[in-house]
Amino acid sequence: MDYVEAVEWLARRAGMDLPDEETEEEKRARIRREKILEVMRLAARFYFDNLRSPNGKAASEYIKKRGLSESTVVEFGMGYSPDFQSLPDYLIKKGYDLSTLKDACLVSDADGRIYDFFGERLIIPIINAKDQVIAFGGRTLEKEKQPKYKNSSNTVVFDKRKTLFGINLIKKLQQQETVSDLILVEGYMDVISLRQAGIKNAVASMGTSLTVEQCKELRKYTNTVYVSYDGDAAGQMATWRSLDLLAAAGLEVRVLTMPEGLDPDDTVRKEGYEGYMRYKSEALPLVDFKLRTLASKYNLLTADGKNKFATAALEILAALDPIARDVYVKEVSRLSGLAPDTIKNSLEDGMNVRAQLPRTAERAEEEPRTEINARLISARYLLSAVFAGKEFVKVTDIKEEHFDYAPHKAIGEYVLRCIAKRERPLIGALYNITDNKEEIEKVINAAASVPADAEREYYQKCIRILEKSGLQKRKAELLEKIRLSTDPEETELYKEELRKLLRR
């Protein structure tokens, strides 16, 4: 629930009346939302009943062919749209206007006619954690018909970036037993097939790239996520990005490797509960998975392959905290045959070189594609520790020159203003400071990504990196000014400052 919904729910539970402070605009928005939820529930019932009518014969046969039981169909509220006219006619007769049907993404219009958006498709309702139908997914029954899946567009009750399919069933499951982890899959049918096989803790990311909002939603229910994507998607960069988002949200990530060409739906239908759970028991921690995947791309029987693998692995190692880095340096050493000290030295040299690179205005506006930039990671953790209220943070640690990346610069300036006013920085204010919501989430979650017993040491290392890279940056600036200066006195001043820095 959002804040207002939570207050309303608690008030009803306590038998209290809330003050009527709703503006006319807020009232209209609430009534619109309630009407859309109402019409979505009716549409879901209409589709559900149609599946059991003579009109639903083709869909029923498809469901049987997929091996889905009646109890599974009922549990997920699956239905069928027999044509393009029945649903609009039904809802209009019920008194709902065309505007409401369009707002709910139930109909589309063309040539002056109104059509069911999901006409002639198997219907899968998308239900939120409050058991409200907020959207639909529609699957074609004909192989040649495209697209195979059709989903509701965003509405006032549905935002695909924040929604996880099956989360309503996870909430019910939590009321019956302890849910120690969740399995994240890509599609509706993956969740449905896994649940029918007895694996009840699966949710899907709506078939789209995973978002920060979905990661936050997952964290409400668990600390551990098993990612179970298609076998041929494991090595793709889009998958790696999803894994990094989960880790950035403070979740422990493990990766199930499916046989190539198979998705979880295929796997569980082919190998059953035991077969799928075997893959789960063999799931790898995130960093192990990345290194194994990377190693598979090179011929480690050759010196060239080992060298290329070790070089590529440096980017993975650079993003780790100091403790994990030491562990995985040894793993890279084992796989590549290079000495641990060689890998460690190469890693430190690479991070220092990147930190010293001159930053153009364009680079300052864009975050590097990989988080190998130790300075950026350190600045993010420093800001995160400030907002988390860590007791080891000193106000003297927050310096304007520590922040190069534009969102960090804006957040750092806000923190410094708060320090000057002796006010506590507020997380909520960040959304008014920068439009980069993804970076805001990374800043908020960075402090949670470091174990409690290592965070003080990690923080001190971040400060040292920022101080050292700041000095290196200033030295580079002075050298450039000395090179360009035509004024002897000015040149001597620059040289004197440089000598002082070199003595530090």
WOCORPE-V788776 format. One record per helix or strand of 3 or more residues. SS is the DSSP state (A for helix, B for strand). FROM is the first residue (numbers start at 1). TO is the last residue. Records with the same first field share a line. If there is no record, write none. Layout:
BEGIN
SS=FROM-TO + FROM-TO
END
This chain:
BEGIN
A=3-14 + 24-51 + 54-65 + 70-75 + 86-93 + 98-103 + 167-176 + 188-196 + 212-219 + 231-233 + 237-248 + 264-281 + 286-295 + 303-318 + 322-336 + 340-356 + 361-365 + 374-387 + 395-397 + 400-402 + 406-421 + 427-432 + 437-449 + 455-484 + 488-503
B=79-81 + 107-110 + 113-116 + 121-127 + 133-140 + 149-151 + 182-185 + 202-204 + 224-227 + 252-255
END
